[in-house]
Amino acid sequence: MKFFQVKSVEETFSLIKEQIQPITEYINIPLFEALHFVVAEDIYASENVPDFRRSTVDGYAVKAKDTFGSSESFPGFLTLAGEVQMGQLPPGVLQTAEVMYVPTGGMLPEGSDAVIMIEHCEDMDGLINVFRQVAPGENVISVGEDMQKGALLLRKGTKLRSQELGALASQGITEVTVIRKPIIGYLSSGDEIVPIETERLAPGEVRDMNGMTIGALVTGWGFAFQYGGIVKDNREEFEKAAREMLEKADCLIVSGGSSVGAKDYSVEVIQSLGDPGVFVHGVSIKPGKPTILSMAGRKPVIGLPGHPASAIIIFHLFGKAILEQLNGFRYQEKQLTFARVTKNIPSSPGRTDYVRVRLFEEDRIWYAEPIFGKSGLISTLVQSEGVIEIAARSEGVQKGDLVPIRIFQ
Amino acid sequence: MKFFQVKSVEETFSLIKEQIQPITEYINIPLFEALHFVVAEDIYASENVPDFRRSTVDGYAVKAKDTFGSSESFPGFLTLAGEVQMGQLPPGVLQTAEVMYVPTGGMLPEGSDAVIMIEHCEDMDGLINVFRQVAPGENVISVGEDMQKGALLLRKGTKLRSQELGALASQGITEVTVIRKPIIGYLSSGDEIVPIETERLAPGEVRDMNGMTIGALVTGWGFAFQYGGIVKDNREEFEKAAREMLEKADCLIVSGGSSVGAKDYSVEVIQSLGDPGVFVHGVSIKPGKPTILSMAGRKPVIGLPGHPASAIIIFHLFGKAILEQLNGFRYQEKQLTFARVTKNIPSSPGRTDYVRVRLFEEDRIWYAEPIFGKSGLISTLVQSEGVIEIAARSEGVQKGDLVPIRIFQ
């Protein structure tokens, strides 16, 4: 089996964008369980937040005009007319030339339009010396300033972080409709692969590292992982296991068997799982060239290279994009991390290279030190914190270049 | 209560480093549950990985010297002496002028010292035409090249990512000794705070946003969260609740009541919980000045500002550092994310400012657009993806400056 048409990294990403459709099953879950879920519908504010005028400081509620002209040298004098208690209505309406004490977060009395900080006043037995002037609205959060009743609070496709949960909580929303988390099925293939718990390896055997690493990435990103075990290099057995797993899961990952070897049934099996079928077979990338991407109906199928380190790098790159998109998240990878490389790294044009790097700081400058090693070595990944990308059009990077870094997460 | 001695951000971080001791309780857990746990002891390799010489390509195992001088125009001719099956011993010992087919990951036969890629050969009925020469060791992973028996695999204090789990799995390690995850207790304080599920707010009341946002951050970072509810502004009640929670937890977070208001018992209560007591009361930072950090015995106590947005920013900054250190992780914050600011942002020298920003890309350049708004507004955080730090010594940043960004996670 030859690679049909090797795709570039950019082509692969745009095919992913085109092919993967989000899951359309929605569930209602309690807000306190909703972290990192994706909102299934637009959510509007049903209340103003705050629904009363709040002070942002400890101070005195005033009519701003009563403070105009006040300064250190010419303080104003205003009368203390009471104290606002937290969580309660003010004791009355503020009259001209009066102030009312209000703590941070407290409610402004009617008649007031600003708060002067306590540090800028002096209380002389109920006569308040005011050493500054304040403008109307100063140190006040007005009604609906944070969230306006009826306004769009969260757009469909928003992934819930702490602040979005806080915004919903402020509205008294205790349950939220989200997209069900995709279930990611996984199979390792290869006659040489044995379970992790195998105590003594026979000659030529290796333990199923990829089942562990890919499982950890899937669960670490917040998706559900179903480990389907190890299948031998036997087309019928492999296809049967793949079909069974694909029925239970929203996405199937197969590791190993995607290279151009005599026994590499992966691409045939993956193609046989359903239409529209394989849309990427081979990427011009190092490591990870023998990557397969396919769609069986609405379910993505990912064929990862068997080399553990290649599998991790490819899964960070394309797997995360596929899973996030399946989950309905408007995923856009942001490569905002930069460091200076410590060595020249040559690269072949026409192929995107991912080089593992260790990061370290010296005098507030971050450096990326390449960790060289064969693509099968997991120890090189243990020493690394991410990879740098050397674009297909480039012949390499020079020592000292500021390069973008993908951090392993 | 006045702030004793306001600390700089740098002083605060170095006090955190000095004060917080890691938890010393260790647990054994299955490897497949160990993601993001911190390793409690050095782990050494008990096996070589691989424990046999493996091919990194599909090709023919050869004696490298038999290929010397071979080229496209002068191919060498070698005899096919058999085929290596995955996971099995090779069928025999390789003799001079022989090759043996070996798939990716397969075991090299004795007598061979390199593999030539199948693409560089042609099989003519058992006579293999060789169009390239290979060097000894080429396309081979030697015994122990990934992990050497007896070598240090993972150092104590390593946080387990997918690749570390893979490395352990490759050794047949199915259980690992880790530091128990810290339990983080939480209390909201304030007469105005009511539970999230409150359907209709009385005048002056607000729902407990911080309980939700801080809880989400704690669980999102992988720690256990215990919500202790809301306590009223009453010193006895507050102290009792704080003591009870601190007994159950490894760290206590208190939100609200840390400002300089008449009813702000927080610092007194926190100080009363045990020695050595408060080591930070006030940070020269905006937002989040009224931050309190304390140690009650070996347990950190964190007093967060009541403003929801300030609480989130402070908790990202100092809270994460404290929790990671408590968890035994050699935490070093890496600010490797940079973008160009779209506007001038003035700042007062002597105070570190954190300005919320939205990130967007244009022509492969990332920009940070400041989101202005009062520190109490959570909506400004919903619009933001991180904050930029304006150092205390600086008077601001200029439009176009490349600035470091802390991403909200």
Interface residues (C-beta under 8 A of the other chain):
Chain A: L31 F32 L35 H36 E47 V49 P50 D51 F52 R54 T56 D58 Q85 M86 G87 Q88 L89 P103 T104 G105 G106 M107 I118 I141 E145 D146 M147 L153 L154 L160 R161 S162 Q163 E164 L165 G166 A167 L168 A169 S170 Q171 G172 T174 G190 D191 E192 I193 V194 I196 E197 T198 E199 L201 A202 P203 G204 E205 V206 R207 D208 M209 N210 G211 M212 T213 I214 G215 A216 L217 T219 G220 D233 G256 S259 V260 G261 A262 K263 G306 H307 P308 A309 I312 K334 L336 T337 F338 A339 L359 E361 W366 K374 S375 G376 L377 I378 S379 L381 V382 S384 I405 I407 F408
Chain B: L31 F32 L35 H36 E47 V49 P50 D51 F52 R54 T56 D58 Q85 M86 G87 Q88 L89 P103 T104 G105 G106 M107 I118 I141 E145 D146 M147 L153 L154 L160 R161 S162 Q163 E164 L165 G166 A167 L168 A169 S170 Q171 G172 T174 G190 D191 E192 I193 V194 I196 E197 T198 E199 L201 A202 P203 G204 E205 V206 R207 D208 M209 N210 G211 M212 T213 I214 G215 A216 L217 T219 G220 D233 G256 S259 V260 G261 A262 K263 G306 H307 P308 A309 I312 K334 L336 T337 F338 A339 L359 E361 W366 K374 S375 G376 L377 I378 S379 L381 V382 S384 I405 I407 F408
